[in-house]
């Protein structure tokens, strides 16, 4: 992964890029090592539990942003013979209706659409996706078609928008996010409490 990507600083943050895909690398979010471990563990688990490679597989990515991790997962799944891979990518950066707020996110989504051969749906909040259970489409169809995997290595929040609001003191609790006008545009609240030495 190190040979396939490069780092770009932007203000106080550093981003890891591969073509138009990216993720943020910062002490306040997942490290490169934890992401690599997550990807490998996920792929091994799918290989061990979903033996029919032709069965539809839907991956729901919470906090997808620049889709770098998702692109690595997709390529590895294809390399392991999975043929019908569908993606549901969810992030506040995509806006309430799935419309991208930032050109770099649009670029990442365009590249991911090409990579997945358009087997992709974009949502600005997890409620927008999961509420489709009640409408009889979307999430219900995904669940009925085959295996569904929920991915969430980082809470679905915006580092770029929350930088000024986040507390980087390891002895303090940090809460990051963005306010929304309509409750249906909100993501769930994620509270993570742990010993700073373990984070």
C-alpha positions as CSV (number, residue, x, y, z in Angstrom):
1,X,0.0,0.0,0.0
2,X,2.9,2.4,0.8
3,X,4.2,1.9,-2.8
4,X,0.9,2.6,-4.4
5,X,0.0,5.8,-2.5
6,X,1.6,9.1,-1.5
7,X,1.0,11.7,1.2
8,X,-0.1,15.3,0.7
9,X,-0.2,17.8,3.5
10,X,-3.2,20.2,3.7
11,X,-3.1,22.6,6.6
12,X,-2.9,20.6,9.9
13,X,-4.0,17.4,8.2
14,X,-2.2,14.9,5.9
15,X,-4.0,13.0,3.2
16,X,-3.0,9.7,1.6
17,X,-3.8,9.6,-2.1
18,X,-3.9,7.0,-4.9
19,X,-5.0,8.7,-8.1
20,X,-8.3,10.4,-7.1
21,X,-9.0,8.3,-4.0
22,X,-7.8,9.5,-0.5
23,X,-8.2,9.3,3.2
24,X,-7.1,11.5,6.1
25,X,-4.1,10.4,8.2
26,X,-4.1,12.1,11.6
27,X,-3.7,11.1,15.2
28,X,-7.4,11.8,15.6
29,X,-8.5,9.2,13.0
30,X,-7.4,5.7,12.0
31,X,-3.7,5.1,11.3
32,X,-2.4,3.5,8.2
33,X,-1.5,0.3,10.1
34,X,-5.1,0.0,11.5
35,X,-6.6,0.5,8.1
36,X,-4.4,-2.1,6.5
37,X,-5.2,-4.5,9.3
38,X,-8.9,-3.7,8.9
39,X,-8.8,-4.4,5.1
40,X,-7.0,-7.7,5.5
41,X,-9.2,-8.9,8.3
42,X,-12.4,-7.9,6.4
43,X,-11.3,-9.7,3.2
44,X,-10.3,-12.9,5.1
45,X,-13.6,-12.9,7.0
46,X,-15.6,-12.5,3.7
47,X,-13.6,-15.3,2.1
48,X,-14.2,-17.6,5.0
49,X,-17.9,-16.9,5.3
50,X,-19.2,-16.2,1.7
51,X,-18.0,-19.1,-0.4
52,X,-20.3,-18.5,-3.4
53,X,-18.3,-15.9,-5.3
54,X,-21.2,-15.2,-7.7
55,X,-23.6,-14.3,-4.9
56,X,-24.5,-10.6,-4.7
57,X,-22.5,-8.8,-2.0
58,X,-23.4,-5.3,-0.8
59,X,-20.9,-3.3,1.2
60,X,-22.2,-0.3,3.2
61,X,-19.4,2.2,3.9
62,X,-20.0,4.7,6.8
63,X,-17.8,7.7,6.6
64,X,-16.5,6.9,3.1
65,X,-15.3,10.4,2.1
66,X,-12.4,9.9,-0.4
67,X,-13.1,6.1,-0.9
68,X,-9.4,5.1,-0.8
69,X,-10.0,2.2,1.7
70,X,-13.1,1.2,-0.2
71,X,-11.2,1.0,-3.5
72,X,-8.6,-1.3,-1.9
73,X,-11.4,-3.5,-0.6
74,X,-13.1,-3.6,-4.0
75,X,-10.0,-4.6,-5.9
76,X,-9.1,-7.3,-3.3
77,X,-12.6,-8.7,-3.5
78,X,-12.4,-8.8,-7.3
79,X,-9.0,-10.5,-7.0
80,X,-10.6,-13.2,-4.8
81,X,-13.3,-13.9,-7.5
82,X,-16.3,-12.0,-6.2
83,X,-18.3,-10.9,-9.2
84,X,-21.4,-9.0,-8.0
85,X,-20.0,-6.3,-5.7
86,X,-22.4,-3.5,-4.8
87,X,-21.6,-0.4,-2.8
88,X,-23.6,2.0,-0.6
89,X,-21.3,4.9,0.4
90,X,-22.4,7.2,3.2
91,X,-20.8,10.4,4.4
92,X,-21.9,13.9,5.5
93,X,-19.5,15.3,2.9
94,X,-21.8,14.0,0.2
95,X,-24.6,16.4,1.3
96,X,-28.2,15.4,2.4
97,X,-29.2,14.3,-1.1
98,X,-25.9,12.7,-2.1
99,X,-24.8,15.8,-3.9
100,X,-21.1,16.4,-3.3
101,X,-20.1,19.5,-1.4
102,X,-16.5,19.5,-2.6
103,X,-14.9,18.9,-6.0
104,X,-12.4,16.4,-4.6
105,X,-15.2,14.2,-3.4
106,X,-16.9,14.4,-6.8
107,X,-13.6,13.3,-8.3
108,X,-13.4,10.3,-5.9
109,X,-17.0,9.3,-6.5
110,X,-16.5,9.5,-10.3
111,X,-13.5,7.3,-10.1
112,X,-15.3,4.9,-7.8
113,X,-18.3,4.7,-10.1
114,X,-15.9,3.7,-12.9
115,X,-14.2,1.1,-10.6
116,X,-17.4,-0.5,-9.5
117,X,-19.0,-0.3,-13.0
118,X,-21.8,1.9,-11.6
119,X,-22.8,-0.6,-8.8
120,X,-22.9,2.3,-6.4
121,X,-25.5,4.4,-4.5
122,X,-24.5,7.6,-2.6
123,X,-26.1,8.9,0.6
124,X,-25.4,11.9,2.8
125,X,-26.5,10.1,6.0
126,X,-27.0,6.6,7.3
127,X,-30.7,7.5,7.9
128,X,-31.2,8.2,4.2
129,X,-30.0,4.7,3.4
130,X,-31.5,2.7,6.3
131,X,-34.9,4.5,6.2
132,X,-35.4,2.9,2.8
133,X,-36.3,-0.2,4.7
134,X,-39.7,1.4,5.4
135,X,-40.2,2.4,1.8
136,X,-39.7,-1.2,0.5
137,X,-36.7,-0.4,-1.7
138,X,-33.0,0.3,-1.4
139,X,-31.8,-1.3,1.9
140,X,-34.6,-3.9,1.8
141,X,-33.6,-5.0,-1.7
142,X,-29.9,-5.2,-0.7
143,X,-30.8,-7.4,2.3
144,X,-32.9,-9.7,0.2
145,X,-30.4,-10.1,-2.7
146,X,-27.5,-11.6,-0.7
147,X,-24.8,-10.9,1.9
148,X,-24.6,-7.3,3.3
149,X,-21.5,-6.0,5.1
150,X,-21.4,-2.8,7.1
151,X,-18.0,-1.0,7.1
152,X,-17.2,1.7,9.7
153,X,-13.6,2.2,10.7
154,X,-14.1,5.9,11.4
155,X,-17.3,7.6,12.5
156,X,-19.1,9.3,9.6
157,X,-17.9,12.8,10.3
158,X,-16.0,15.5,8.5
159,X,-12.4,16.2,9.6
160,X,-12.1,19.2,7.3
161,X,-15.3,20.8,8.7
162,X,-14.7,19.8,12.3
163,X,-11.1,20.7,12.6
164,X,-11.7,23.9,14.5
165,X,-14.2,22.1,16.8
166,X,-12.3,19.0,17.6
167,X,-10.2,18.8,20.8
168,X,-6.9,17.2,20.3
169,X,-6.0,16.9,24.0
170,X,-5.7,13.2,24.7
171,X,-7.0,13.7,28.2
172,X,-10.3,15.3,26.9
173,X,-13.3,13.9,25.1
174,X,-13.7,15.0,21.5
175,X,-17.1,15.3,19.8
176,X,-17.0,16.1,16.1
177,X,-19.7,16.6,13.6
178,X,-22.0,19.0,11.7
179,X,-25.4,20.4,12.6
180,X,-28.2,19.8,10.1
181,X,-31.6,21.5,9.6
182,X,-33.6,18.3,8.9
183,X,-33.3,15.4,11.4
184,X,-33.5,12.9,8.5
185,X,-30.1,14.3,7.2
186,X,-28.4,13.4,10.5
187,X,-26.2,10.5,11.1
188,X,-26.3,8.6,14.3
189,X,-24.3,9.8,17.3
190,X,-21.1,7.7,17.8
191,X,-19.4,8.0,21.2
192,X,-16.1,6.3,21.6
193,X,-14.6,6.1,25.1
194,X,-11.2,4.4,25.7
195,X,-7.9,4.8,27.5
196,X,-5.8,7.3,25.6
197,X,-2.9,4.8,25.7
198,X,-5.0,2.3,23.7
199,X,-6.2,4.7,21.0
